[in-house]
Amino acid sequence: MINYQEYISIDPEIRFGRPCLIGTRISVYDVLGWLAAGMSIQEIIDDFPQLNQSQIMACLAYASERERRVKVAA
């Protein structure tokens, strides 16, 4: 699995502390939303040429890790 920490940072001064791709103001939420809306990785890169496939995959890895940590209340 890709090490998302190489691509994603959280800075309270950028996008109100949302996790963003390093060097951009594009949040993980933005990327996940585009993918959920049906955009392909290539379409995202075409619209945002500052992004690459590794960064988009890092967003998926970040979401996967967060989901893994969710605990269900009994």
C-alpha positions in Angstrom: 0.0 0.0 0.0 1.2 3.5 -0.7 2.5 5.6 2.2 -0.1 8.4 2.2 2.0 10.4 4.7 4.4 11.2 1.9 1.6 13.0 0.0 -0.9 14.3 2.6 -0.5 16.8 5.4 -2.7 18.6 7.8 -2.0 22.3 8.4 -4.5 24.4 10.4 -3.6 27.4 8.1 -4.7 25.5 4.9 -8.3 24.7 4.2 -9.2 25.0 7.9 -7.0 22.0 8.8 -8.5 19.5 6.4 -6.0 16.9 5.1 -4.6 18.2 1.8 -2.2 17.0 -0.8 1.2 18.5 0.0 2.0 21.6 -2.0 -1.7 22.2 -3.0 -4.9 23.4 -1.4 -6.7 20.3 -2.8 -8.1 18.3 0.1 -8.5 14.5 0.4 -12.2 15.2 0.6 -12.1 16.9 -2.8 -10.4 14.0 -4.5 -12.7 11.4 -2.9 -15.7 13.4 -3.9 -14.6 13.6 -7.5 -14.0 9.8 -7.6 -17.4 9.2 -5.9 -19.0 11.4 -8.6 -17.6 9.0 -11.2 -14.5 10.9 -12.4 -11.6 8.7 -13.4 -8.1 9.2 -12.2 -7.2 10.5 -15.6 -10.1 12.9 -15.7 -9.0 14.4 -12.4 -5.4 14.7 -13.6 -6.6 16.4 -16.8 -8.6 18.9 -14.8 -5.9 19.4 -12.2 -2.5 18.8 -13.9 -0.6 19.6 -10.7 -1.9 16.2 -9.4 -0.6 12.8 -10.3 -1.8 9.2 -9.9 0.3 8.6 -6.8 -1.3 11.6 -5.0 -4.8 10.3 -5.9 -4.0 6.8 -4.7 -2.6 8.4 -1.4 -6.1 9.9 -0.9 -7.6 6.5 -1.2 -5.0 5.0 1.2 -5.7 7.8 3.7 -9.5 7.1 3.5 -8.9 3.4 3.9 -6.7 3.9 7.0 -9.3 6.1 8.6 -12.0 3.6 7.9 -9.9 0.8 9.4 -9.6 2.9 12.6 -13.4 3.5 13.0 -14.8 1.6 16.0 -18.4 0.6 16.1 -20.2 1.5 19.4 -21.9 -1.5 20.9 
